[in-house]
Amino acid sequence: MEGAAPIGPTAQAFERERGQFVHSSQDGPDRLHFVTEGLVAILAQAPDGIAEAGLVGPAGLVEYQAVLGTSATRTVAVALTSVRGVQVPRSAVLQALQRSAVLRRELFDYAARRIAETEQLCVCAARHSIERRLARWLLQASQLLGHKPVEITHQQFASLFGVRRASVTTSLHLLEGEMAIRCWRGRIEIRDPARLEALSCGCEAPRAPTG
């Protein structure tokens, strides 16, 4: 997705440090955030906690609901790494959608993939082990980062998946024992993508069409 490129001079750069909100449930729908660098976790909120609802990387849009004409959401967006991008007034994006059929198709396709990802994550959380979910998440994150090491802590994983930190540690040790990953403190390298994919639950996010 080319993101804010066709929208013009209304786009402004933004930066977030690891752990900061890119979007919270208290924020209004005035500005949309297009990510150019880093990873953003989309988290669904419940009275007793949070859980993963998506992952946004470079060329992604945080508030995809806005392009569908609604700002209603119970999700928050948190920077998992240092994040950079551009923020654009919602009104400017909606105007650009009216002017450009290419942008309209691109953003609607992106929104459809995000919806499909959220639906698949519901099944994933209910049916698959933490180990297999971790393998799936690491594959997706690595692809979004251009196959660079993923900087994330065990506690961040525990919050994402709604599980105990000890369960995350055990599962990562199992994946490391399979020679699929290598763990350092707060940093995970994918050693064997094919092996990690074999250990994954198979619920990877839908990919953008090519051609």
C-alpha positions in Angstrom: 0.0 0.0 0.0 1.4 3.4 -1.0 -0.3 4.9 2.0 -0.5 8.7 2.2 1.5 9.4 -1.0 -1.6 10.6 -3.1 -3.0 12.6 -0.2 -0.7 15.6 -0.6 0.7 18.2 1.8 -1.7 17.5 4.7 0.5 14.5 5.8 2.8 15.1 8.7 5.5 12.9 10.1 5.1 11.1 13.5 7.3 9.0 15.7 6.5 6.7 18.7 8.9 5.0 21.0 8.5 1.4 22.0 5.4 1.0 24.3 3.8 4.3 23.4 0.2 4.5 22.0 -0.1 5.2 18.3 -3.9 5.2 18.8 -6.0 4.8 21.9 -9.7 4.3 22.5 -9.9 7.8 23.8 -8.6 9.3 20.6 -11.0 10.9 18.1 -11.2 9.9 14.5 -9.5 13.1 13.3 -6.1 11.6 12.2 -5.1 8.4 10.5 -1.6 6.9 11.0 0.3 5.3 8.1 3.3 3.3 9.2 6.5 3.5 7.3 8.9 1.8 9.8 8.4 -0.5 12.8 5.7 -2.7 14.2 2.4 -1.7 15.8 0.2 -4.2 17.8 -3.5 -3.8 17.5 -5.1 -4.9 20.8 -8.8 -5.6 21.5 -10.0 -4.5 24.9 -12.2 -6.4 27.3 -13.1 -5.6 30.9 -10.5 -8.1 32.2 -7.7 -7.5 29.8 -6.5 -7.2 26.2 -5.5 -9.6 23.4 -4.1 -9.4 19.9 -6.4 -8.2 17.1 -3.8 -7.6 14.4 -0.3 -6.5 13.5 0.6 -3.4 11.4 4.0 -2.9 9.8 5.5 -0.8 7.1 3.0 0.3 4.4 0.2 -0.4 6.8 -2.6 1.8 8.2 -3.6 1.7 11.9 -7.2 3.1 11.7 -8.4 1.1 8.7 -12.1 1.4 9.9 -12.1 5.1 8.9 -11.9 4.2 5.2 -15.1 2.2 5.6 -16.9 5.3 6.9 -16.8 4.5 10.6 -14.6 5.4 13.6 -16.2 3.0 16.1 -13.5 0.7 17.5 -12.7 -1.0 20.8 -9.0 -1.5 19.9 -5.8 0.4 20.8 -2.6 0.5 18.8 0.7 0.2 20.7 4.2 0.6 19.2 6.1 -2.7 19.7 9.3 -1.2 18.3 10.3 2.4 17.5 7.7 3.4 14.9 7.8 6.1 12.2 5.2 7.2 9.7 2.9 9.9 8.6 -0.4 11.1 10.1 -3.1 12.5 7.9 -6.4 14.2 8.7 -9.3 11.8 8.2 -11.1 14.3 6.1 -8.1 14.5 3.7 -8.1 10.7 3.4 -11.8 10.6 2.6 -11.5 13.3 0.0 -8.6 11.5 -1.6 -10.7 8.3 -1.8 -13.2 10.2 -3.8 -10.6 11.5 -6.2 -8.6 8.4 -6.7 -10.0 5.0 -7.8 -6.6 3.4 -7.4 -6.3 4.6 -3.8 -9.8 3.6 -3.0 -9.3 0.1 -4.3 -6.0 -0.2 -2.5 -7.3 1.0 0.9 -10.5 -1.1 0.7 -8.4 -4.2 -0.2 -6.2 -3.5 2.8 -9.2 -3.1 5.1 -10.6 -6.4 3.8 -7.4 -8.1 4.7 -7.3 -6.6 8.2 -10.9 -7.8 8.8 -10.0 -11.3 7.6 -6.9 -11.3 9.8 -9.0 -10.4 12.9 -11.5 -13.1 12.1 -8.7 -15.7 11.7 -7.1 -14.6 15.0 -10.4 -15.4 16.8 -10.1 -19.0 15.6 -6.4 -19.1 16.3 -6.7 -18.0 19.9 -9.5 -20.6 20.5 -7.9 -23.6 18.8 -4.1 -23.4 18.8 -1.4 -23.8 21.3 0.8 -20.9 22.4 3.8 -22.4 20.8 2.1 -22.6 17.4 0.6 -19.1 17.8 4.1 -17.7 18.6 5.6 -19.3 15.5 2.8 -17.8 13.4 3.3 -14.3 15.0 7.1 -14.4 14.5 6.8 -15.3 10.9 4.4 -12.4 10.2 6.5 -9.9 12.2 9.7 -11.0 10.5 8.1 -10.6 7.1 6.8 -7.1 7.9 10.3 -6.1 9.2 12.0 -7.4 6.1 13.3 -10.5 7.8 15.2 -8.6 10.5 15.4 -9.8 14.1 12.2 -9.1 16.1 12.6 -7.0 19.2 10.0 -8.1 21.7 10.0 -9.2 25.4 8.4 -12.3 26.9 6.1 -10.0 28.9 4.9 -8.2 25.7 4.1 -11.6 24.2 2.2 -12.6 27.3 0.1 -9.4 27.1 -0.6 -9.9 23.3 -1.7 -13.5 23.8 -3.4 -13.1 27.1 -1.3 -15.8 28.8 1.2 -16.2 31.6 4.8 -15.0 30.9 6.1 -18.5 32.0 4.0 -20.1 29.2 5.6 -17.8 26.7 9.1 -18.6 28.0 8.5 -22.3 27.8 7.1 -22.1 24.2 10.0 -20.0 23.0 12.4 -22.5 24.4 10.6 -25.2 22.5 10.9 -23.3 19.3 14.5 -22.6 20.0 15.1 -26.3 20.7 13.7 -27.0 17.2 16.4 -24.7 15.8 13.7 -22.5 14.3 14.7 -19.3 16.3 17.4 -17.9 18.4 16.6 -15.8 21.5 18.5 -13.1 23.1 17.2 -10.7 25.8 14.3 -8.9 24.2 15.4 -10.0 20.7 14.4 -13.0 18.5 16.2 -14.1 15.3 14.5 -16.4 12.8 17.1 -19.1 12.1 15.0 -21.4 9.9 11.9 -19.8 8.4 10.8 -23.1 6.8 11.0 -25.0 10.1 9.2 -22.1 11.9 6.4 -22.3 9.3 6.1 -26.0 9.8 5.7 -25.4 13.6 3.2 -22.6 13.0 -0.6 -22.9 13.3 -1.0 -21.7 9.7 -3.0 -18.7 10.6 -0.7 -16.2 8.9 -2.3 -12.9 7.9 -3.6 -12.7 4.3 -1.0 -11.4 2.0 -1.5 -8.5 -0.5 -2.3 -9.6 -4.0 0.5 -9.4 -6.5 0.4 -8.3 -10.1 
